[in-house]
């Protein structure tokens, strides 16, 4: 590929290298035919080291008042002198990509009367680029030249900036993923966990997923939870954990079939790890290789019964002495409210605690925010259960979908936990970032 030194062309008019919009109406009244790169200026590319070359199509547009004109234009690589001038002008430090690292498959584009654009394929030798020194930032600066018609000088060149990465496979959902399985429907349910690639897939290969109980042990310890391992006889994995990929599919699902007849009500976790990929050169993303797939098996909401709450069943570590009693939560009037402490200091997060008349394993609750505004509405609530009021077990954490405006109501999903007679609702943060919270009404159902 011929290299050209377009110094006068590049800088005579103070041309900007910043990428421009694809404006095909530009200069229509001034030129019969004008040619330009659709994506001009600096253009970062993410490529993947797959053992194969990767082709990148660059678009050259034809515009002007005579779109039926036939024309041609040359495709050239800028020389080191032009790139040095660019670096000095724009305070960059680019190095030209070595010639053995790429191939431009056309050095001249011919436009027929009905051609409004042409593609030139730039083939990158990803294995060779990956081996280049990381101390330099390499670019491939290509330009349009040698046309009998006009070339838009603002869009006459593009700097392709390749970055070559090792291709990875990974779970699209990582960390703890919550799912609910109620007993009101079918006895079996299928849940899906996607596995993905970061680019278009051209290969046929398999990924392997396995159960890793140590993930759950670590999570329970870190989060102070006591979720149970999903029993082995209660689930099956599609393909016995093997997920086949075929060409054109950059994402495939691992299917998890759960049989609730093998479960009692409770919070279960299937801790999964992506363990293998058969495609040569691919690696498993170590940041996205694990998922704690949660299955909460709960009674249907129709089975829960309302609790006849009384004021003496409610308590809090943060009662505000100047306003808003606990009894206001039960008076049926949204204009009254319980306000946790704002005029006195309280150590730790504020909570509302309910002493239930009977032992339970499942609950739902509802509340209404303050009538005046939602400034003290909770945005995160931790729900815990206890038999003795001393040792508490986490049931759930709610941090999305909570109302944040005035006089808005919230009804939770059914939640399950170890047997409890006392339930604590701890607000860790309100809408404005403070510790206190305000509710005007409150209710519970239990099973």
C-alpha positions in Angstrom: 0.0 0.0 0.0 1.4 3.4 -1.0 2.0 5.9 1.8 1.5 9.6 1.1 2.6 12.7 2.9 -0.4 15.0 2.9 1.0 17.7 5.1 -0.2 20.7 3.0 -3.5 18.9 2.5 -4.0 18.1 6.2 -3.1 21.4 7.7 -3.4 24.2 5.2 -7.0 25.0 6.3 -6.7 24.1 9.9 -8.6 20.9 9.3 -10.0 19.2 12.4 -9.5 15.5 13.0 -12.5 15.2 15.3 -15.1 12.8 13.9 -17.9 14.5 12.1 -21.5 13.6 11.6 -22.4 11.8 8.4 -24.0 14.9 6.7 -24.6 14.0 3.1 -26.1 17.4 2.3 -22.7 19.2 2.9 -21.4 21.2 -0.1 -24.2 20.0 -2.4 -24.5 23.4 -4.0 -20.7 23.8 -4.4 -19.6 20.5 -5.9 -21.0 18.2 -8.5 -19.5 15.2 -6.8 -17.7 15.0 -3.4 -16.2 12.0 -1.6 -15.5 11.5 2.1 -15.1 8.9 4.9 -18.4 8.3 6.7 -16.4 7.8 10.0 -13.6 10.3 9.8 -11.2 11.5 12.5 -10.0 9.2 15.3 -11.9 5.9 15.5 -11.0 3.4 18.3 -11.6 -0.3 17.4 -11.9 -3.2 19.7 -10.6 -6.4 18.1 -10.2 -9.9 19.5 -7.3 -12.3 19.3 -9.0 -15.4 17.9 -6.2 -16.9 15.8 -7.9 -15.4 12.8 -7.5 -12.1 11.0 -10.4 -9.6 11.5 -11.8 -7.5 8.7 -13.1 -4.0 9.4 -15.2 -2.3 6.7 -14.6 1.4 6.2 -17.3 3.4 4.4 -16.6 6.0 1.7 -19.6 8.1 0.7 -20.3 9.8 -2.6 -22.4 13.1 -2.3 -22.9 16.3 -4.3 -25.4 17.7 -6.7 -24.7 15.0 -9.4 -25.2 11.7 -7.5 -25.3 9.8 -10.8 -21.7 10.7 -11.6 -19.2 7.9 -12.0 -16.0 8.5 -10.2 -13.1 6.9 -8.4 -10.8 7.6 -5.4 -7.6 6.2 -4.0 -7.1 4.7 -0.6 -3.7 5.4 0.9 -1.8 5.2 4.2 -0.4 8.5 5.6 3.4 8.4 6.0 5.4 9.0 9.3 5.9 12.7 8.5 2.2 13.4 8.3 1.5 11.4 11.5 4.3 13.3 13.3 2.8 16.6 12.3 -0.6 15.3 13.6 1.0 14.3 16.9 2.6 17.7 17.3 -0.6 19.6 16.4 -3.0 17.6 18.6 -0.7 16.7 21.5 -0.9 12.9 20.8 1.8 10.3 20.6 0.6 7.8 18.0 2.8 5.4 16.2 1.9 4.0 12.7 0.8 0.4 12.7 3.6 -1.8 11.2 2.8 -2.9 7.6 2.8 -6.6 8.5 -0.1 -6.0 10.9 -2.7 -5.1 8.4 -3.9 -5.3 4.8 -6.0 -2.9 2.9 -7.8 -5.0 0.3 -8.5 -2.1 -2.2 -6.3 0.8 -3.1 -8.9 2.3 -5.4 -12.6 2.5 -5.2 -14.7 2.9 -8.4 -18.2 4.4 -8.0 -20.8 3.6 -10.6 -23.7 5.9 -11.3 -26.0 4.2 -8.7 -23.3 3.8 -6.0 -23.8 6.2 -3.1 -21.1 4.5 -1.0 -18.4 1.9 -1.2 -16.7 -0.3 1.4 -13.0 -0.8 1.7 -12.0 -3.8 3.9 -9.1 -3.3 6.3 -7.9 -6.6 7.5 -6.1 -6.6 10.9 -3.6 -9.3 11.9 -4.8 -9.5 15.5 -2.2 -12.0 16.6 0.7 -9.7 15.4 -1.0 -6.6 16.8 -1.4 -8.2 20.2 2.4 -8.9 20.3 3.3 -5.2 19.8 4.7 -3.2 22.6 2.2 -1.8 25.0 4.4 1.3 25.4 3.1 2.7 22.2 -0.4 3.6 20.9 -0.6 2.3 17.3 -2.9 3.8 14.6 -3.6 3.1 11.0 -4.0 6.5 9.3 -5.7 6.2 6.0 -6.7 8.9 3.5 -8.6 9.5 0.3 -6.6 10.9 -2.7 -6.2 10.8 -6.4 -9.7 11.6 -7.6 -10.9 13.6 -10.6 -13.7 14.9 -8.3 -13.6 16.7 -5.1 -12.6 15.2 -1.7 -14.1 16.7 1.5 -10.9 17.8 3.3 -12.5 17.7 6.7 -13.4 14.0 6.1 -10.6 12.9 3.9 -8.9 10.6 6.4 -9.5 8.4 9.4 -7.2 7.2 12.1 -8.1 3.6 13.0 -6.9 2.8 16.6 -7.0 -0.9 17.2 -7.0 -2.5 20.6 -6.7 -6.3 20.6 -8.2 -8.2 23.5 -8.3 -11.9 24.4 -11.9 -13.0 23.8 -13.9 -14.0 26.8 -17.0 -15.9 27.8 -19.0 -14.9 30.8 -22.3 -15.0 32.7 -24.6 -12.1 31.8 -25.9 -12.2 35.3 -23.4 -12.4 38.1 -23.4 -12.1 41.9 -26.7 -12.9 43.6 -29.7 -13.2 41.3 -33.1 -13.4 43.0 -36.0 -15.5 41.7 -39.3 -16.5 43.3 -41.1 -19.8 42.8 -44.6 -19.8 44.3 -46.6 -22.9 45.0 -49.8 -21.7 43.3 -48.8 -22.8 39.8 -46.9 -25.6 38.0 -44.8 -28.0 40.0 -41.8 -27.5 37.7 -40.4 -24.2 36.5 -37.5 -23.4 34.1 -35.1 -20.5 34.9 -32.5 -19.2 32.5 -29.0 -18.0 33.0 -27.4 -16.4 29.9 -23.8 -17.0 28.8 -22.4 -14.5 26.4 -19.5 -13.4 24.2 -18.4 -9.8 23.7 -18.5 -10.0 19.8 -20.3 -11.7 17.0 -19.7 -15.5 17.2 -18.2 -17.3 14.2 -17.4 -20.6 15.9 -19.0 -23.8 17.2 -17.9 -24.7 20.7 -19.2 -25.7 24.2 -19.2 -24.0 27.6 -19.3 -26.0 30.8 -21.1 -24.9 34.0 -20.8 -26.6 37.4 -22.0 -26.2 40.9 -19.5 -24.6 43.4 -20.8 -24.8 47.0 -17.9 -22.6 48.2 -19.5 -19.6 46.5 -22.5 -19.9 48.8 -20.4 -20.4 51.9 -18.5 -17.2 51.1 -21.7 -15.3 50.3 -23.5 -16.3 53.5 -20.5 -15.3 55.6 -20.0 -11.9 53.8 -23.7 -10.9 53.7 -24.6 -12.5 57.1 -27.3 -14.6 55.4 -28.1 -18.3 55.9 -29.4 -19.3 52.5 -29.6 -23.1 51.9 -28.0 -24.9 49.0 -30.6 -25.9 46.4 -31.0 -29.7 46.9 -29.4 -31.8 44.2 -32.6 -33.8 43.6 -34.7 -30.5 43.1 -33.0 -29.3 39.9 -31.5 -30.3 36.6 -29.3 -28.3 34.3 -29.8 -28.4 30.5 -27.2 -30.5 28.8 -26.0 -31.5 32.2 -24.3 -28.1 32.4 -22.9 -28.1 28.9 -24.1 -25.1 26.8 -23.5 -25.4 23.1 -22.7 -22.4 21.0 -23.1 -22.3 17.2 -22.2 -19.7 14.7 -24.2 -16.4 14.8 -25.2 -17.0 18.4 -23.3 -14.7 20.8 -25.5 -15.6 23.7 -27.0 -18.9 24.8 -29.0 -19.8 27.9 -28.2 -22.4 30.6 -31.7 -23.7 31.6 -32.3 -24.5 35.2 -35.3 -26.8 35.8 -36.6 -26.7 39.4 -39.1 -29.1 40.9 -40.8 -27.5 43.9 -42.2 -30.8 45.1 -38.7 -31.5 46.4 -38.6 -28.3 48.5 -40.0 -26.8 51.6 -40.6 -23.1 51.9 -37.3 -21.3 52.1 -34.5 -19.4 50.4 -32.3 -21.5 48.3 -29.2 -20.8 46.2 -27.7 -22.7 43.3 -24.1 -21.5 43.2 -22.8 -21.8 39.6 -19.4 -21.3 38.1 -18.4 -21.2 34.4 -15.6 -23.7 34.4 -14.6 -24.5 30.7 -14.8 -23.2 27.1 -13.7 -25.5 24.3 -12.9 -22.8 21.8 -9.1 -22.4 21.5 -7.9 -19.0 22.5 -11.1 -18.1 24.4 -10.8 -17.5 28.2 -13.4 -17.3 31.0 -13.8 -13.8 32.4 -12.7 -14.1 36.0 -14.9 -11.2 37.0 -18.0 -12.8 35.5 -17.6 -16.5 36.0 -19.8 -17.0 39.0 -23.5 -16.6 39.8 -25.5 -17.3 42.9 -28.8 -18.2 41.4 -31.4 -17.6 44.1 -34.7 -19.5 44.3 -37.1 -18.4 47.0 -39.9 -21.0 47.3 -42.8 -19.2 48.8 -46.5 -20.0 49.5 -49.0 -18.4 47.2 -50.1 -15.0 48.5 -53.7 -16.2 48.9 -52.5 -18.4 51.8 -51.3 -15.5 53.8 -53.5 -14.0 56.5 -53.6 -10.4 57.7 -52.2 -9.7 61.1 -54.4 -7.8 63.5 -51.7 -5.3 64.5 -51.9 -3.3 67.8 -49.7 -0.5 68.9 -48.1 -2.6 71.7 -46.9 -5.1 69.1 -44.7 -2.3 67.5 -41.4 -1.0 68.8 -38.4 1.0 67.4 -34.9 1.9 68.4 -35.5 5.4 67.1 -38.8 6.9 68.3 -38.9 10.6 67.6 -39.9 12.3 70.9 -41.4 15.4 69.3 -43.8 13.9 66.7 -45.1 10.8 64.9 -46.0 8.0 67.3 -46.0 4.3 66.4 -49.7 4.1 66.9 -50.2 6.4 63.9 -49.2 3.6 61.7 -52.4 1.7 62.5 -55.0 4.4 62.6 -56.1 4.3 59.0 -55.3 7.9 58.5 -52.6 8.7 55.9 -52.4 12.3 57.3 -50.8 11.0 60.5 -47.5 9.2 60.5 -44.6 7.5 62.4 -41.4 9.5 62.2 -38.2 7.9 63.3 -35.8 10.1 65.3 -34.5 13.3 63.8 -34.1 15.6 66.8 -32.1 13.1 68.9 -29.1 11.0 67.9 -29.5 7.3 67.6 -26.7 4.8 67.1 -27.0 2.6 64.0 -29.8 2.4 61.5 -33.4 3.0 62.5 -35.8 0.1 62.5 -39.4 -0.8 63.1 -40.0 -4.1 64.9 -43.1 -6.2 65.0 -43.9 -8.9 67.6 -46.2 -11.4 66.0 -48.9 -13.4 67.8 -47.8 -16.7 66.2 -44.7 -18.3 64.8 -44.4 -17.9 61.0 -42.1 -18.7 58.1 -43.6 -16.4 55.3 -44.7 -12.8 55.2 -45.6 -9.8 53.1 -45.9 -6.2 54.3 -47.3 -2.9 53.1 -46.8 0.7 53.9 -47.7 4.2 52.7 -45.3 7.1 52.6 -45.9 10.4 54.4 -48.7 12.4 52.9 -46.8 15.7 52.6 -43.8 14.4 50.7 -41.5 11.5 50.1 -38.2 13.1 51.4 -37.9 10.5 54.2 -39.2 7.5 52.1 -36.9 4.5 52.5 -34.8 3.5 49.5 -33.3 0.4 51.1 -34.9 -1.9 53.7 -33.4 -5.0 55.3 -36.0 -7.5 56.6 -34.9 -9.9 59.4 -36.6 -12.5 61.5 -36.0 -13.8 65.0 -37.6 -16.2 67.5 -36.1 -14.4 70.6 -35.5 -10.8 69.6 -31.8 -11.3 70.1 -30.5 -13.5 67.2 -31.8 -12.3 63.9 -31.7 -14.0 60.5 -31.9 -12.0 57.3 -35.0 -12.7 55.2 -34.5 -10.2 52.4 -33.1 -6.8 51.3 -35.2 -4.4 49.2 -33.4 -1.8 47.3 -35.5 -1.2 44.2 -39.1 -0.5 43.4 -39.8 1.3 46.7 -42.0 4.4 46.5 -40.2 7.8 46.9 -43.0 10.3 46.6 -45.7 11.5 49.0 -48.8 9.4 49.8 -47.6 6.4 47.8 -48.3 2.8 48.8 -46.0 -0.3 48.6 -47.0 -3.9 48.8 -44.1 -6.4 49.0 -43.9 -9.8 47.4 -44.2 -12.9 49.6 -40.9 -13.5 51.5 -39.8 -16.6 53.4 -37.2 -17.2 56.1 -36.4 -19.4 59.0 -39.2 -19.6 61.6 -39.8 -16.2 63.3 -42.0 -14.5 65.8 -40.4 -11.1 65.6 -39.8 -9.2 62.3 -37.5 -6.2 62.1 -37.6 -3.7 59.2 -34.3 -1.7 59.2 -34.1 1.3 56.9 -30.5 1.9 55.9 -31.0 5.0 53.8 -33.9 7.3 52.9 -34.5 9.2 49.6 -32.4 12.2 50.6 -29.6 10.1 52.1 -30.5 10.5 55.8 -31.0 7.9 58.4 -34.6 8.6 59.6 -37.7 7.4 57.8 -41.5 8.2 57.8 -44.4 5.9 57.2 -48.1 6.9 57.5 -49.6 3.5 57.5 -48.3 -0.1 57.9 -49.7 -3.6 57.6 -48.5 -7.3 57.5 -49.7 -10.7 56.3 -48.1 -13.9 57.5 -48.3 -17.7 56.8 
